[in-house]
């Protein structure tokens, strides 16, 4: 859950940069190293669930009012070496959350059945 919260905090900020700057270059982050920081290792998942609730509320409010032209704005992703439009980024973030949620559900089912 901490990883999803970290990713979606970054995603929301990337959207805001793309909407307020001309094709900004984002700063990638080392997800593995972020997961090794003390808060990600020790805090209860409820803290990340609260972050996700807030970020998703703000992100959804932002998305509701975007125009088609807004969705064509983007940011430069140096690891991908390309511009990612908001219309391309949104389904990637949705997939990412769904992917990790499915992993968490699978692990929980394994623990319950084992």
N, CA, C and O atoms as a GROMACS GRO file, in nm:
protein
  456
    1UNK      N    1   0.082  -0.120   0.000
    1UNK     CA    2   0.000   0.000   0.000
    1UNK      C    3   0.086   0.125   0.000
    1UNK      O    4   0.051   0.225  -0.063
    2UNK      N    5   0.199   0.120   0.070
    2UNK     CA    6   0.286   0.237   0.074
    2UNK      C    7   0.339   0.268  -0.066
    2UNK      O    8   0.349   0.384  -0.105
    3UNK      N    9   0.372   0.165  -0.141
    3UNK     CA   10   0.422   0.184  -0.278
    3UNK      C   11   0.315   0.249  -0.366
    3UNK      O   12   0.346   0.341  -0.442
    4UNK      N   13   0.192   0.204  -0.357
    4UNK     CA   14   0.085   0.263  -0.437
    4UNK      C   15   0.066   0.410  -0.398
    4UNK      O   16   0.050   0.496  -0.485
    5UNK      N   17   0.069   0.439  -0.270
    5UNK     CA   18   0.055   0.578  -0.225
    5UNK      C   19   0.169   0.664  -0.280
    5UNK      O   20   0.145   0.774  -0.330
    6UNK      N   21   0.291   0.613  -0.271
    6UNK     CA   22   0.406   0.688  -0.325
    6UNK      C   23   0.387   0.716  -0.474
    6UNK      O   24   0.408   0.828  -0.520
    7UNK      N   25   0.349   0.614  -0.548
    7UNK     CA   26   0.333   0.628  -0.693
    7UNK      C   27   0.223   0.728  -0.727
    7UNK      O   28   0.238   0.807  -0.820
    8UNK      N   29   0.114   0.724  -0.654
    8UNK     CA   30   0.002   0.811  -0.688
    8UNK      C   31   0.023   0.954  -0.642
    8UNK      O   32  -0.030   1.047  -0.702
    9UNK      N   33   0.100   0.973  -0.535
    9UNK     CA   34   0.141   1.109  -0.499
    9UNK      C   35   0.222   1.168  -0.615
    9UNK      O   36   0.196   1.279  -0.660
   10UNK      N   37   0.319   1.091  -0.662
   10UNK     CA   38   0.402   1.137  -0.774
   10UNK      C   39   0.318   1.158  -0.900
   10UNK      O   40   0.338   1.255  -0.972
   11UNK      N   41   0.226   1.068  -0.927
   11UNK     CA   42   0.141   1.079  -1.045
   11UNK      C   43   0.057   1.206  -1.044
   11UNK      O   44   0.048   1.276  -1.144
   12UNK      N   45  -0.004   1.234  -0.931
   12UNK     CA   46  -0.086   1.354  -0.917
   12UNK      C   47  -0.003   1.480  -0.941
   12UNK      O   48  -0.046   1.571  -1.012
   13UNK      N   49   0.116   1.484  -0.882
   13UNK     CA   50   0.204   1.600  -0.900
   13UNK      C   51   0.248   1.611  -1.046
   13UNK      O   52   0.256   1.721  -1.100
   14UNK      N   53   0.275   1.499  -1.110
   14UNK     CA   54   0.314   1.502  -1.251
   14UNK      C   55   0.202   1.560  -1.338
   14UNK      O   56   0.229   1.636  -1.431
   15UNK      N   57   0.079   1.524  -1.307
   15UNK     CA   58  -0.035   1.580  -1.382
   15UNK      C   59  -0.040   1.731  -1.363
   15UNK      O   60  -0.061   1.805  -1.459
   16UNK      N   61  -0.022   1.775  -1.241
   16UNK     CA   62  -0.028   1.919  -1.213
   16UNK      C   63   0.086   1.994  -1.283
   16UNK      O   64   0.066   2.104  -1.335
   17UNK      N   65   0.205   1.934  -1.285
   17UNK     CA   66   0.316   1.996  -1.358
   17UNK      C   67   0.282   2.007  -1.506
   17UNK      O   68   0.303   2.111  -1.567
   18UNK      N   69   0.229   1.899  -1.563
   18UNK     CA   70   0.197   1.900  -1.706
   18UNK      C   71   0.092   2.005  -1.740
   18UNK      O   72   0.091   2.060  -1.850
   19UNK      N   73   0.004   2.032  -1.645
   19UNK     CA   74  -0.101   2.131  -1.670
   19UNK      C   75  -0.055   2.275  -1.647
   19UNK      O   76  -0.121   2.369  -1.691
   20UNK      N   77   0.057   2.292  -1.578
   20UNK     CA   78   0.100   2.427  -1.545
   20UNK      C   79   0.234   2.467  -1.606
   20UNK      O   80   0.274   2.583  -1.599
   21UNK      N   81   0.303   2.371  -1.667
   21UNK     CA   82   0.432   2.400  -1.729
   21UNK      C   83   0.432   2.342  -1.870
   21UNK      O   84   0.353   2.253  -1.901
   22UNK      N   85   0.520   2.391  -1.953
   22UNK     CA   86   0.530   2.343  -2.091
   22UNK      C   87   0.618   2.218  -2.096
   22UNK      O   88   0.740   2.228  -2.093
   23UNK      N   89   0.555   2.102  -2.104
   23UNK     CA   90   0.623   1.973  -2.113
   23UNK      C   91   0.739   1.962  -2.013
   23UNK      O   92   0.855   1.954  -2.052
   24UNK      N   93   0.706   1.963  -1.884
   24UNK     CA   94   0.812   1.954  -1.783
   24UNK      C   95   0.880   1.818  -1.784
   24UNK      O   96   0.819   1.716  -1.818
   25UNK      N   97   1.006   1.817  -1.746
   25UNK     CA   98   1.077   1.690  -1.728
   25UNK      C   99   1.055   1.647  -1.584
   25UNK      O  100   1.088   1.720  -1.490
   26UNK      N  101   1.000   1.528  -1.568
   26UNK     CA  102   0.975   1.478  -1.433
   26UNK      C  103   1.102   1.420  -1.375
   26UNK      O  104   1.197   1.388  -1.446
   27UNK      N  105   1.101   1.406  -1.245
   27UNK     CA  106   1.213   1.342  -1.176
   27UNK      C  107   1.169   1.201  -1.140
   27UNK      O  108   1.084   1.183  -1.053
   28UNK      N  109   1.228   1.101  -1.205
   28UNK     CA  110   1.197   0.963  -1.164
   28UNK      C  111   1.249   0.939  -1.022
   28UNK      O  112   1.334   1.013  -0.972
   29UNK      N  113   1.197   0.836  -0.958
   29UNK     CA  114   1.244   0.802  -0.823
   29UNK      C  115   1.266   0.652  -0.816
   29UNK      O  116   1.204   0.574  -0.888
   30UNK      N  117   1.355   0.614  -0.729
   30UNK     CA  118   1.391   0.473  -0.712
   30UNK      C  119   1.289   0.409  -0.617
   30UNK      O  120   1.298   0.424  -0.495
   31UNK      N  121   1.194   0.338  -0.675
   31UNK     CA  122   1.084   0.279  -0.596
   31UNK      C  123   1.136   0.183  -0.489
   31UNK      O  124   1.082   0.179  -0.379
   32UNK      N  125   1.239   0.108  -0.520
   32UNK     CA  126   1.295   0.014  -0.423
   32UNK      C  127   1.353   0.088  -0.304
   32UNK      O  128   1.329   0.051  -0.189
   33UNK      N  129   1.429   0.192  -0.331
   33UNK     CA  130   1.488   0.269  -0.220
   33UNK      C  131   1.380   0.340  -0.139
   33UNK      O  132   1.391   0.349  -0.017
   34UNK      N  133   1.277   0.389  -0.206
   34UNK     CA  134   1.166   0.451  -0.132
   34UNK      C  135   1.103   0.349  -0.037
   34UNK      O  136   1.064   0.383   0.074
   35UNK      N  137   1.093   0.224  -0.082
   35UNK     CA  138   1.029   0.121   0.001
   35UNK      C  139   1.116   0.082   0.121
   35UNK      O  140   1.067   0.017   0.214
   36UNK      N  141   1.242   0.120   0.118
   36UNK     CA  142   1.334   0.086   0.228
   36UNK      C  143   1.340   0.195   0.335
   36UNK      O  144   1.400   0.175   0.440
   37UNK      N  145   1.279   0.310   0.308
   37UNK     CA  146   1.280   0.419   0.406
   37UNK      C  147   1.191   0.378   0.523
   37UNK      O  148   1.093   0.305   0.506
   38UNK      N  149   1.226   0.424   0.641
   38UNK     CA  150   1.165   0.377   0.766
   38UNK      C  151   1.011   0.385   0.765
   38UNK      O  152   0.946   0.292   0.813
   39UNK      N  153   0.953   0.491   0.712
   39UNK     CA  154   0.807   0.501   0.716
   39UNK      C  155   0.741   0.390   0.635
   39UNK      O  156   0.638   0.336   0.676
   40UNK      N  157   0.800   0.357   0.521
   40UNK     CA  158   0.743   0.251   0.436
   40UNK      C  159   0.758   0.113   0.500
   40UNK      O  160   0.681   0.022   0.471
   41UNK      N  161   0.857   0.099   0.585
   41UNK     CA  162   0.881  -0.030   0.650
   41UNK      C  163   0.805  -0.047   0.780
   41UNK      O  164   0.779  -0.160   0.822
   42UNK      N  165   0.768   0.064   0.846
   42UNK     CA  166   0.716   0.050   0.982
   42UNK      C  167   0.575   0.103   1.005
   42UNK      O  168   0.507   0.057   1.097
   43UNK      N  169   0.531   0.198   0.925
   43UNK     CA  170   0.398   0.255   0.952
   43UNK      C  171   0.287   0.159   0.909
   43UNK      O  172   0.305   0.081   0.815
   44UNK      N  173   0.175   0.164   0.975
   44UNK     CA  174   0.062   0.080   0.933
   44UNK      C  175   0.009   0.124   0.796
   44UNK      O  176   0.021   0.240   0.758
   45UNK      N  177  -0.049   0.029   0.725
   45UNK     CA  178  -0.098   0.061   0.590
   45UNK      C  179  -0.210   0.165   0.593
   45UNK      O  180  -0.236   0.229   0.491
   46UNK      N  181  -0.274   0.183   0.706
   46UNK     CA  182  -0.382   0.282   0.715
   46UNK      C  183  -0.333   0.422   0.678
   46UNK      O  184  -0.408   0.502   0.623
   47UNK      N  185  -0.207   0.451   0.709
   47UNK     CA  186  -0.154   0.584   0.674
   47UNK      C  187  -0.151   0.602   0.522
   47UNK      O  188  -0.182   0.711   0.473
   48UNK      N  189  -0.115   0.499   0.449
   48UNK     CA  190  -0.115   0.508   0.303
   48UNK      C  191  -0.256   0.505   0.246
   48UNK      O  192  -0.283   0.567   0.143
   49UNK      N  193  -0.346   0.434   0.312
   49UNK     CA  194  -0.486   0.435   0.267
   49UNK      C  195  -0.545   0.575   0.279
   49UNK      O  196  -0.622   0.618   0.193
   50UNK      N  197  -0.510   0.646   0.385
   50UNK     CA  198  -0.558   0.783   0.402
   50UNK      C  199  -0.499   0.875   0.295
   50UNK      O  200  -0.568   0.960   0.241
   51UNK      N  201  -0.370   0.856   0.264
   51UNK     CA  202  -0.307   0.934   0.157
   51UNK      C  203  -0.379   0.908   0.026
   51UNK      O  204  -0.412   1.002  -0.048
   52UNK      N  205  -0.402   0.782  -0.004
   52UNK     CA  206  -0.469   0.747  -0.130
   52UNK      C  207  -0.608   0.807  -0.138
   52UNK      O  208  -0.649   0.855  -0.243
   53UNK      N  209  -0.682   0.803  -0.029
   53UNK     CA  210  -0.816   0.862  -0.029
   53UNK      C  211  -0.809   1.010  -0.064
   53UNK      O  212  -0.887   1.059  -0.146
   54UNK      N  213  -0.717   1.082  -0.001
   54UNK     CA  214  -0.704   1.224  -0.029
   54UNK      C  215  -0.653   1.254  -0.169
   54UNK      O  216  -0.709   1.338  -0.239
   55UNK      N  217  -0.548   1.184  -0.210
   55UNK     CA  218  -0.492   1.207  -0.344
   55UNK      C  219  -0.594   1.172  -0.451
   55UNK      O  220  -0.610   1.246  -0.549
   56UNK      N  221  -0.663   1.061  -0.435
   56UNK     CA  222  -0.761   1.022  -0.536
   56UNK      C  223  -0.878   1.119  -0.541
   56UNK      O  224  -0.933   1.144  -0.648
   57UNK      N  225  -0.917   1.172  -0.428
   57UNK     CA  226  -1.024   1.271  -0.426
   57UNK      C  227  -0.983   1.396  -0.504
   57UNK      O  228  -1.059   1.447  -0.587
   58UNK      N  229  -0.862   1.445  -0.478
   58UNK     CA  230  -0.812   1.563  -0.549
   58UNK      C  231  -0.792   1.532  -0.697
   58UNK      O  232  -0.829   1.612  -0.783
   59UNK      N  233  -0.734   1.416  -0.728
   59UNK     CA  234  -0.705   1.378  -0.866
   59UNK      C  235  -0.835   1.365  -0.946
   59UNK      O  236  -0.844   1.413  -1.059
   60UNK      N  237  -0.934   1.300  -0.887
   60UNK     CA  238  -1.064   1.284  -0.955
   60UNK      C  239  -1.128   1.420  -0.979
   60UNK      O  240  -1.185   1.444  -1.086
   61UNK      N  241  -1.120   1.510  -0.881
   61UNK     CA  242  -1.175   1.644  -0.899
   61UNK      C  243  -1.105   1.718  -1.012
   61UNK      O  244  -1.169   1.789  -1.089
   62UNK      N  245  -0.975   1.701  -1.021
   62UNK     CA  246  -0.898   1.762  -1.129
   62UNK      C  247  -0.938   1.703  -1.265
   62UNK      O  248  -0.963   1.777  -1.360
   63UNK      N  249  -0.944   1.572  -1.272
   63UNK     CA  250  -0.973   1.504  -1.398
   63UNK      C  251  -1.111   1.538  -1.453
   63UNK      O  252  -1.129   1.548  -1.575
   64UNK      N  253  -1.208   1.557  -1.364
   64UNK     CA  254  -1.345   1.587  -1.409
   64UNK      C  255  -1.353   1.712  -1.497
   64UNK      O  256  -1.436   1.720  -1.588
   65UNK      N  257  -1.267   1.808  -1.470
   65UNK     CA  258  -1.275   1.935  -1.541
   65UNK      C  259  -1.175   1.951  -1.655
   65UNK      O  260  -1.168   2.057  -1.717
   66UNK      N  261  -1.097   1.847  -1.683
   66UNK     CA  262  -0.999   1.859  -1.791
   66UNK      C  263  -1.068   1.849  -1.927
   66UNK      O  264  -1.164   1.774  -1.946
   67UNK      N  265  -1.016   1.926  -2.020
   67UNK     CA  266  -1.065   1.920  -2.157
   67UNK      C  267  -0.982   1.819  -2.236
   67UNK      O  268  -0.879   1.772  -2.188
   68UNK      N  269  -1.027   1.788  -2.356
   68UNK     CA  270  -0.949   1.699  -2.443
   68UNK      C  271  -0.812   1.760  -2.469
   68UNK      O  272  -0.712   1.689  -2.476
   69UNK      N  273  -0.809   1.891  -2.484
   69UNK     CA  274  -0.681   1.960  -2.505
   69UNK      C  275  -0.590   1.944  -2.383
   69UNK      O  276  -0.469   1.926  -2.398
   70UNK      N  277  -0.646   1.951  -2.265
   70UNK     CA  278  -0.567   1.931  -2.142
   70UNK      C  279  -0.505   1.791  -2.141
   70UNK      O  280  -0.389   1.775  -2.104
   71UNK      N  281  -0.583   1.692  -2.181
   71UNK     CA  282  -0.533   1.554  -2.180
   71UNK      C  283  -0.420   1.532  -2.280
   71UNK      O  284  -0.347   1.434  -2.270
   72UNK      N  285  -0.406   1.622  -2.376
   72UNK     CA  286  -0.296   1.610  -2.473
   72UNK      C  287  -0.167   1.673  -2.423
   72UNK      O  288  -0.062   1.658  -2.484
   73UNK      N  289  -0.175   1.744  -2.311
   73UNK     CA  290  -0.054   1.797  -2.250
   73UNK      C  291   0.023   1.679  -2.192
   73UNK      O  292  -0.033   1.572  -2.170
   74UNK      N  293   0.151   1.699  -2.167
   74UNK     CA  294   0.228   1.587  -2.116
   74UNK      C  295   0.353   1.631  -2.043
   74UNK      O  296   0.380   1.750  -2.025
   75UNK      N  297   0.427   1.530  -2.002
   75UNK     CA  298   0.555   1.553  -1.935
   75UNK      C  299   0.658   1.463  -2.000
   75UNK      O  300   0.625   1.357  -2.054
   76UNK      N  301   0.782   1.506  -1.993
   76UNK     CA  302   0.891   1.426  -2.047
   76UNK      C  303   0.939   1.332  -1.937
   76UNK      O  304   0.974   1.374  -1.827
   77UNK      N  305   0.940   1.202  -1.970
   77UNK     CA  306   0.986   1.100  -1.875
   77UNK      C  307   1.125   1.054  -1.919
   77UNK      O  308   1.137   0.983  -2.018
   78UNK      N  309   1.230   1.094  -1.846
   78UNK     CA  310   1.366   1.062  -1.892
   78UNK      C  311   1.398   0.913  -1.896
   78UNK      O  312   1.480   0.870  -1.978
   79UNK      N  313   1.337   0.833  -1.811
   79UNK     CA  314   1.364   0.688  -1.816
   79UNK      C  315   1.302   0.625  -1.941
   79UNK      O  316   1.356   0.529  -1.995
   80UNK      N  317   1.189   0.678  -1.985
   80UNK     CA  318   1.125   0.628  -2.107
   80UNK      C  319   1.177   0.700  -2.231
   80UNK      O  320   1.156   0.655  -2.343
   81UNK      N  321   1.245   0.812  -2.208
   81UNK     CA  322   1.298   0.897  -2.314
   81UNK      C  323   1.189   0.939  -2.413
   81UNK      O  324   1.206   0.933  -2.535
   82UNK      N  325   1.076   0.982  -2.355
   82UNK     CA  326   0.966   1.029  -2.441
   82UNK      C  327   0.870   1.115  -2.361
   82UNK      O  328   0.872   1.116  -2.238
   83UNK      N  329   0.788   1.186  -2.433
   83UNK     CA  330   0.682   1.264  -2.371
   83UNK      C  331   0.563   1.171  -2.348
   83UNK      O  332   0.522   1.097  -2.437
   84UNK      N  333   0.510   1.176  -2.228
   84UNK     CA  334   0.392   1.097  -2.191
   84UNK      C  335   0.276   1.195  -2.176
   84UNK      O  336   0.281   1.284  -2.091
   85UNK      N  337   0.173   1.179  -2.258
   85UNK     CA  338   0.057   1.266  -2.245
   85UNK      C  339  -0.027   1.222  -2.126
   85UNK      O  340  -0.018   1.108  -2.080
   86UNK      N  341  -0.108   1.313  -2.077
   86UNK     CA  342  -0.196   1.277  -1.966
   86UNK      C  343  -0.294   1.169  -2.006
   86UNK      O  344  -0.331   1.084  -1.924
   87UNK      N  345  -0.337   1.171  -2.133
   87UNK     CA  346  -0.429   1.065  -2.178
   87UNK      C  347  -0.361   0.929  -2.181
   87UNK      O  348  -0.429   0.826  -2.168
   88UNK      N  349  -0.230   0.925  -2.197
   88UNK     CA  350  -0.156   0.798  -2.190
   88UNK      C  351  -0.120   0.762  -2.046
   88UNK      O  352  -0.118   0.644  -2.010
   89UNK      N  353  -0.093   0.863  -1.963
   89UNK     CA  354  -0.051   0.838  -1.825
   89UNK      C  355  -0.165   0.786  -1.739
   89UNK      O  356  -0.143   0.698  -1.655
   90UNK      N  357  -0.285   0.838  -1.758
   90UNK     CA  358  -0.396   0.800  -1.671
   90UNK      C  359  -0.422   0.649  -1.669
   90UNK      O  360  -0.429   0.591  -1.561
   91UNK      N  361  -0.437   0.583  -1.784
   91UNK     CA  362  -0.459   0.438  -1.778
   91UNK      C  363  -0.341   0.361  -1.719
   91UNK      O  364  -0.360   0.253  -1.663
   92UNK      N  365  -0.220   0.416  -1.730
   92UNK     CA  366  -0.105   0.348  -1.670
   92UNK      C  367  -0.116   0.350  -1.518
   92UNK      O  368  -0.085   0.251  -1.452
   93UNK      N  369  -0.160   0.463  -1.461
   93UNK     CA  370  -0.176   0.471  -1.316
   93UNK      C  371  -0.293   0.384  -1.268
   93UNK      O  372  -0.285   0.322  -1.162
   94UNK      N  373  -0.399   0.378  -1.346
   94UNK     CA  374  -0.512   0.291  -1.310
   94UNK      C  375  -0.466   0.145  -1.312
   94UNK      O  376  -0.493   0.070  -1.219
   95UNK      N  377  -0.395   0.105  -1.419
   95UNK     CA  378  -0.344  -0.031  -1.427
   95UNK      C  379  -0.252  -0.062  -1.310
   95UNK      O  380  -0.262  -0.168  -1.248
   96UNK      N  381  -0.164   0.032  -1.279
   96UNK     CA  382  -0.067   0.012  -1.170
   96UNK      C  383  -0.138  -0.018  -1.038
   96UNK      O  384  -0.102  -0.112  -0.968
   97UNK      N  385  -0.238   0.061  -1.005
   97UNK     CA  386  -0.312   0.040  -0.880
   97UNK      C  387  -0.386  -0.093  -0.884
   97UNK      O  388  -0.385  -0.167  -0.786
   98UNK      N  389  -0.451  -0.124  -0.995
   98UNK     CA  390  -0.524  -0.250  -1.007
   98UNK      C  391  -0.429  -0.370  -0.995
   98UNK      O  392  -0.461  -0.469  -0.930
   99UNK      N  393  -0.313  -0.359  -1.058
   99UNK     CA  394  -0.212  -0.466  -1.056
   99UNK      C  395  -0.168  -0.497  -0.913
   99UNK      O  396  -0.166  -0.613  -0.871
  100UNK      N  397  -0.132  -0.393  -0.839
  100UNK     CA  398  -0.086  -0.416  -0.702
  100UNK      C  399  -0.200  -0.455  -0.608
  100UNK      O  400  -0.178  -0.531  -0.514
  101UNK      N  401  -0.318  -0.404  -0.632
  101UNK     CA  402  -0.433  -0.445  -0.551
  101UNK      C  403  -0.460  -0.595  -0.571
  101UNK      O  404  -0.490  -0.666  -0.475
  102UNK      N  405  -0.450  -0.642  -0.695
  102UNK     CA  406  -0.469  -0.785  -0.722
  102UNK      C  407  -0.361  -0.867  -0.652
  102UNK      O  408  -0.389  -0.975  -0.600
  103UNK      N  409  -0.238  -0.819  -0.651
  103UNK     CA  410  -0.131  -0.889  -0.581
  103UNK      C  411  -0.161  -0.900  -0.432
  103UNK      O  412  -0.144  -1.006  -0.371
  104UNK      N  413  -0.205  -0.790  -0.373
  104UNK     CA  414  -0.238  -0.788  -0.230
  104UNK      C  415  -0.352  -0.885  -0.201
  104UNK      O  416  -0.347  -0.959  -0.103
  105UNK      N  417  -0.454  -0.885  -0.285
  105UNK     CA  418  -0.568  -0.976  -0.266
  105UNK      C  419  -0.522  -1.121  -0.277
  105UNK      O  420  -0.567  -1.206  -0.200
  106UNK      N  421  -0.436  -1.151  -0.372
  106UNK     CA  422  -0.387  -1.287  -0.390
  106UNK      C  423  -0.309  -1.331  -0.265
  106UNK      O  424  -0.328  -1.443  -0.217
  107UNK      N  425  -0.223  -1.245  -0.214
  107UNK     CA  426  -0.145  -1.278  -0.094
  107UNK      C  427  -0.238  -1.303   0.024
  107UNK      O  428  -0.219  -1.398   0.100
  108UNK      N  429  -0.338  -1.218   0.040
  108UNK     CA  430  -0.434  -1.236   0.151
  108UNK      C  431  -0.507  -1.370   0.139
  108UNK      O  432  -0.526  -1.440   0.238
  109UNK      N  433  -0.549  -1.404   0.016
  109UNK     CA  434  -0.618  -1.531  -0.004
  109UNK      C  435  -0.528  -1.650   0.028
  109UNK      O  436  -0.573  -1.749   0.085
  110UNK      N  437  -0.400  -1.639  -0.009
  110UNK     CA  438  -0.305  -1.747   0.020
  110UNK      C  439  -0.288  -1.765   0.171
  110UNK      O  440  -0.282  -1.877   0.220
  111UNK      N  441  -0.281  -1.655   0.242
  111UNK     CA  442  -0.265  -1.662   0.387
  111UNK      C  443  -0.389  -1.719   0.454
  111UNK      O  444  -0.379  -1.795   0.550
  112UNK      N  445  -0.507  -1.683   0.403
  112UNK     CA  446  -0.633  -1.731   0.461
  112UNK      C  447  -0.654  -1.880   0.432
  112UNK      O  448  -0.710  -1.952   0.515
  113UNK      N  449  -0.609  -1.925   0.315
  113UNK     CA  450  -0.632  -2.065   0.279
  113UNK      C  451  -0.519  -2.156   0.330
  113UNK      O  452  -0.533  -2.278   0.329
  114UNK      N  453  -0.410  -2.096   0.373
  114UNK     CA  454  -0.295  -2.176   0.415
  114UNK      C  455  -0.293  -2.197   0.559
  114UNK      O  456  -0.202  -2.262   0.611
   0.00000   0.00000   0.00000
